[in-house]
Amino acid sequence: MKLSLNTTVPSVRIRNLTHLPINPSRSFVLYWMTAFRRTQSNFALQRAVEIAQQIQKPLVILEALRCNYRWASHRFHRFVLEGMVDNATNTQRSNALYVAYVEPESQNGSGLIEHFSSHAAAVVSDDFPCFFHPAMYERFASRLMCSVELVDSNTILPMRAMDRTFSVAHSYRRAMQKEIAQGLPQFPEANPLNNLVVPKLKSLPPSLLQHWPLWVGEDASQKISNLSLDALPIDKEVAPTEEKGGPIQGALVTNRFFTSRLSNYSESRNEPEQAGSSWLSPYLHFGHVSPHTLFERLVDACEWSPAKLGKPNGKMTGFWNMNQNAEAFLDQLITWREIGFNMCSREKNYDRFESLPDWAQKTLEQHELDERPNVYSLEEFDQAKTHDPLWNAAQIQLRREGRIHNYLRMLWGKKILHWTASPRQALKIMIELNNKYALDGRDPNSYSGIFWVLGRYDRAWGPERPIFGKIRYMTSESTQSKFHVKQYIKQYS
Ligand SMILES: Cc1cc2nc3c(=O)[nH]c(=O)nc-3n(C[C@H](O)[C@H](O)[C@H](O)COP(=O)(O)OP(=O)(O)OC[C@H]3O[C@@H](n4cnc5c(N)ncnc54)[C@H](O)[C@@H]3O)c2cc1C
């Protein structure tokens, strides 16, 4: 069956991984949920539903959680598991069969997807462009003996809509606006499972159930809720935060933003003590909230329609013709968030020093041997043992709560560059600490933010300084004028 037949998903969002035909003689269609961990506004699930519907086969949704990925910890497992309970419950109301797999020990999951796919007419999965996902897709491309499609539901503008990467945000913004001016990209269906009119699979093939501890259908949510994290070989020092995970909590956080924070967003998002930003990044990262849903909420809040679109101007305001707060939020959600997906989907080396623009590499290398006022090890940074109480407070917040406000996050990164032996070492430390502790880490945004510290998406600044060269400089002292640092340091000491 050809890819383009009867699809409601834009073809630019679909990648055919194995180039094998759909095989309707097999038992079911498999949606292997790995990144868009939600049942609503999800192009990948929509694609799996339409294949199942067209060949009239049951749909199985497999949501798996491995234990041996880098930085696996109680914090991230808890967040994902809370989402799995929501997804198991939401699937109950449909004709799809939900299957949860939580890998109990390292390597237990070997062969699971191969085995599932040997029963599947087709496999659909999520096309996430960073962390372990791209290497995993490459591995499976030669191992899975059926049609496998990867679907992009990451972004509002499809992440492969552009044929190049961008060195600064304003050139991405301009190109994005040009694309959108030709027509707002298609949105996913809000509830794709409502379209599923196929027989419901009662159970899985016994060979699957014998080999792996799979939690199926009605039982799944109870089993997931009862799971003890202590039994798993994951980092328990990185403990769960008070932030609950999952699409249900993601919807509550979304509501909070639209009812009480959006109206002052453009002013208060940069003020750390005001809690003025959305705090949606962990839910966006784990796919518990869809960017399309956020855009639709903005449309409702502003009574907006595409007829209001202005001419592309490359600026943060005046293109969407929404109000000032909505435009400020859209600039984060579409320009700053999506430029990272554009980068990771096109540049294999997105996490390497060499992916920095030439001017940034050159200036950092020219200043590599400059004397540092302080040099700390990874452990000292990790334990918040620097001389600077503000930096330590930010690190303590990251360890304790899994987040730092954006403004402090910039300072946090700039000081790591300032206080390490080399820019390459600073990069390593930022990646390690951000991805180990941040709920929203291991994301294209993580690499946008960390590499921004080193000059990506920025320009050269003067005067040229020791260590930083022409890279933008920030100090704890300048931050003190921004907000009540004393109170913050007291809270996180
Ligand atoms: C050193 C450093 C590391 C960072 N690491 C991460 C990370 O691991 N994960 C992460 O999601 N963001 C990261 N950022 C970007 C930014 O700090 C967070 O996206 C933002 O603080 C999330 O808070 P919010 O959801 O309240 O944002 P809001 O202001 O409410 O913005 C809405 C959404 O837009 C996106 N967004 C906002 N600011 C940025 C930005 N500067 N760059 C890219 N996308 C943005 C996020 O998806 C965010 O949830 C990092 C920034 C720096 C300087």
The ligand as an SDF file (V2000), in Angstrom:
LIG
                    3D

 53 58  0  0  0  0  0  0  0  0999 V2000
   21.3500   26.9770   29.3740 C   0  0  0  0  0  0  0  0  0  0  0  0
   19.9230   26.7540   28.9480 C   0  0  0  0  0  0  0  0  0  0  0  0
   19.3940   25.4860   28.9560 C   0  0  0  0  0  0  0  0  0  0  0  0
   18.0700   25.2770   28.5520 C   0  0  0  0  0  0  0  0  0  0  0  0
   17.5640   24.0070   28.5650 N   0  0  0  0  0  0  0  0  0  0  0  0
   16.2910   23.7860   28.1840 C   0  0  0  0  0  0  0  0  0  0  0  0
   15.7550   22.4720   28.2120 C   0  0  0  0  0  0  0  0  0  0  0  0
   16.4370   21.5250   28.5880 O   0  0  0  0  0  0  0  0  0  0  0  0
   14.4800   22.2910   27.7970 N   0  0  0  0  0  0  0  0  0  0  0  0
   13.6780   23.3480   27.4120 C   0  0  0  0  0  0  0  0  0  0  0  0
   12.5050   23.1310   27.0560 O   0  0  0  0  0  0  0  0  0  0  0  0
   14.1670   24.5910   27.3540 N   0  0  0  0  0  0  0  0  0  0  0  0
   15.4340   24.8520   27.7450 C   0  0  0  0  0  0  0  0  0  0  0  0
   15.9220   26.1260   27.7320 N   0  0  0  0  0  0  0  0  0  0  0  0
   15.0690   27.2160   27.2110 C   0  0  0  0  0  0  0  0  0  0  0  0
   14.1360   27.8890   28.2510 C   0  0  0  0  0  0  0  0  0  0  0  0
   14.8670   28.1810   29.4120 O   0  0  0  0  0  0  0  0  0  0  0  0
   12.9230   27.0550   28.6180 C   0  0  0  0  0  0  0  0  0  0  0  0
   12.2770   26.5870   27.4590 O   0  0  0  0  0  0  0  0  0  0  0  0
   11.8970   27.8500   29.4100 C   0  0  0  0  0  0  0  0  0  0  0  0
   12.4950   28.3900   30.5580 O   0  0  0  0  0  0  0  0  0  0  0  0
   10.7610   26.9350   29.8050 C   0  0  0  0  0  0  0  0  0  0  0  0
    9.8830   27.5780   30.6840 O   0  0  0  0  0  0  0  0  0  0  0  0
    8.3820   27.8410   30.2910 P   0  0  0  0  0  0  0  0  0  0  0  0
    7.7540   26.5850   29.8050 O   0  0  0  0  0  0  0  0  0  0  0  0
    7.7430   28.5180   31.4500 O   0  0  0  0  0  0  0  0  0  0  0  0
    8.5590   28.8370   29.0720 O   0  0  0  0  0  0  0  0  0  0  0  0
    7.5410   29.8780   28.4040 P   0  0  0  0  0  0  0  0  0  0  0  0
    8.1470   31.2220   28.4680 O   0  0  0  0  0  0  0  0  0  0  0  0
    6.1750   29.7380   28.9340 O   0  0  0  0  0  0  0  0  0  0  0  0
    7.5910   29.4560   26.8550 O   0  0  0  0  0  0  0  0  0  0  0  0
    6.6860   28.5110   26.2630 C   0  0  0  0  0  0  0  0  0  0  0  0
    7.4700   27.4150   25.6020 C   0  0  0  0  0  0  0  0  0  0  0  0
    8.2920   27.9570   24.5690 O   0  0  0  0  0  0  0  0  0  0  0  0
    9.5390   27.2600   24.5380 C   0  0  0  0  0  0  0  0  0  0  0  0
   10.6240   28.1760   24.9040 N   0  0  0  0  0  0  0  0  0  0  0  0
   10.5940   29.2100   25.7670 C   0  0  0  0  0  0  0  0  0  0  0  0
   11.8090   29.7980   25.8430 N   0  0  0  0  0  0  0  0  0  0  0  0
   12.6080   29.1270   25.0170 C   0  0  0  0  0  0  0  0  0  0  0  0
   13.9840   29.2480   24.6470 C   0  0  0  0  0  0  0  0  0  0  0  0
   14.7500   30.2340   25.1300 N   0  0  0  0  0  0  0  0  0  0  0  0
   14.4970   28.3510   23.7650 N   0  0  0  0  0  0  0  0  0  0  0  0
   13.7460   27.3850   23.2380 C   0  0  0  0  0  0  0  0  0  0  0  0
   12.4240   27.2200   23.5500 N   0  0  0  0  0  0  0  0  0  0  0  0
   11.8740   28.0790   24.4190 C   0  0  0  0  0  0  0  0  0  0  0  0
    9.4430   26.1470   25.5630 C   0  0  0  0  0  0  0  0  0  0  0  0
    8.9750   24.9820   24.9340 O   0  0  0  0  0  0  0  0  0  0  0  0
    8.4260   26.6960   26.5330 C   0  0  0  0  0  0  0  0  0  0  0  0
    7.7740   25.7180   27.2940 O   0  0  0  0  0  0  0  0  0  0  0  0
   17.2610   26.3730   28.1280 C   0  0  0  0  0  0  0  0  0  0  0  0
   17.8150   27.6600   28.1270 C   0  0  0  0  0  0  0  0  0  0  0  0
   19.1240   27.8590   28.5370 C   0  0  0  0  0  0  0  0  0  0  0  0
   19.6830   29.2580   28.5220 C   0  0  0  0  0  0  0  0  0  0  0  0
  1  2  1  0
  2  3  1  0
  2 52  2  0
  3  4  2  0
  4  5  1  0
  4 50  1  0
  5  6  2  0
  6  7  1  0
  6 13  1  0
  7  8  2  0
  7  9  1  0
  9 10  1  0
 10 11  2  0
 10 12  1  0
 12 13  2  0
 13 14  1  0
 14 15  1  0
 14 50  1  0
 15 16  1  0
 16 17  1  0
 16 18  1  0
 18 19  1  0
 18 20  1  0
 20 21  1  0
 20 22  1  0
 22 23  1  0
 23 24  1  0
 24 25  2  0
 24 26  1  0
 24 27  1  0
 27 28  1  0
 28 29  2  0
 28 30  1  0
 28 31  1  0
 31 32  1  0
 32 33  1  0
 33 34  1  0
 33 48  1  0
 34 35  1  0
 35 36  1  0
 35 46  1  0
 36 37  1  0
 36 45  1  0
 37 38  2  0
 38 39  1  0
 39 40  1  0
 39 45  2  0
 40 41  1  0
 40 42  2  0
 42 43  1  0
 43 44  2  0
 44 45  1  0
 46 47  1  0
 46 48  1  0
 48 49  1  0
 50 51  2  0
 51 52  1  0
 52 53  1  0
M  END
$$$$
